[in-house]
Amino acid sequence: MMGLARDPGGRATKHPQRMRDLLSPLVAHLTVARRPSAEEVDQLWRKLVGSKAARHSRPTSLRRGELLVAVDTSVWLWSLSFQRQRLVEELQAAWGHETVSAIRFRMKSS
């Protein structure tokens, strides 16, 4: 099926476009990202922070784009907080911007 092409101002042009070409960007935008499993989150976390930091931190939940990570000492909370932006960017590269938009660190309860 063919549709009318639009110029940047939204006016119809004389060059027809395929409906598939018009709708593909919309469908891609509306596609819901697959939520990673807890095991996938743990594996990627270990890869991103390294084995030493992973022994002192653990992702506990992923809700509404926020990854909650429990850490065992204030030193690790401080250290990982400085890596927050890099970690968010790498998680987004793996799972998409909709899946992880923030990381919140908290001390583990005893």
C-alpha positions in Angstrom: 0.0 0.0 0.0 1.3 3.5 -0.8 0.9 6.7 1.2 1.8 10.3 0.6 5.2 11.4 1.6 5.5 14.5 3.8 8.0 17.3 3.8 9.5 18.5 7.0 6.6 21.0 7.4 4.1 18.1 7.3 2.8 19.0 3.8 2.1 16.2 1.3 4.6 15.8 -1.5 4.1 14.2 -4.9 6.4 11.3 -4.1 4.5 8.3 -2.8 6.0 6.2 0.0 5.2 2.6 1.1 3.1 2.3 4.2 5.7 -0.1 5.6 8.3 2.7 5.4 6.0 5.2 7.1 5.0 2.8 9.9 8.3 1.1 10.7 9.7 3.9 12.8 6.4 4.2 14.7 6.3 0.4 15.4 9.9 0.4 16.5 9.2 3.2 18.9 6.2 1.4 20.4 7.9 -2.0 20.7 8.2 -2.9 24.4 11.7 -3.9 25.5 12.0 -7.4 26.9 12.7 -7.3 30.6 15.9 -9.1 31.5 15.7 -12.0 34.0 17.2 -11.7 37.4 20.0 -14.1 36.3 20.8 -11.9 33.3 20.9 -8.8 35.5 23.3 -10.5 37.9 25.5 -11.8 35.1 25.8 -8.4 33.4 26.3 -6.6 36.7 29.3 -8.9 37.5 30.7 -8.2 34.1 30.3 -4.4 34.3 31.6 -3.9 37.9 34.1 -6.7 38.1 34.4 -9.6 40.4 35.6 -7.7 43.5 32.8 -5.1 43.4 30.3 -7.8 42.6 31.2 -9.6 45.8 30.2 -6.4 47.7 27.1 -5.4 45.7 24.0 -7.1 44.3 21.1 -6.0 42.1 17.9 -6.6 44.1 15.2 -5.2 41.8 14.5 -3.6 38.5 11.2 -1.6 38.6 10.0 1.2 36.3 13.5 1.7 34.8 15.3 1.9 38.1 17.8 -0.8 39.1 18.2 -1.0 42.9 21.6 -2.3 44.0 22.3 -3.3 47.6 25.9 -2.8 48.8 27.6 -4.1 52.0 29.6 -1.1 53.0 29.5 2.7 52.6 32.9 2.5 50.8 31.3 0.4 48.0 28.2 2.6 47.9 30.5 5.6 47.4 32.8 3.9 44.9 29.9 2.5 42.7 28.0 5.8 42.9 30.9 7.4 41.0 30.4 4.8 38.2 26.7 5.3 38.1 26.5 7.1 34.7 28.8 4.6 33.0 26.9 1.7 34.4 23.5 3.1 33.3 24.9 3.7 29.8 26.3 0.2 29.5 23.0 -1.3 30.8 21.1 0.7 28.3 23.4 -0.4 25.5 22.6 -4.0 26.5 18.8 -3.7 27.2 17.6 -0.4 25.8 16.9 3.0 27.3 13.4 2.0 28.5 14.6 -0.9 30.5 17.2 0.9 32.7 17.2 4.7 33.2 18.6 5.0 36.7 20.6 3.1 39.4 20.0 3.6 43.1 22.4 2.2 45.6 21.5 1.4 49.2 23.1 -0.3 52.1 22.2 -3.9 52.7 20.1 -4.5 55.8 21.7 -6.6 58.4 
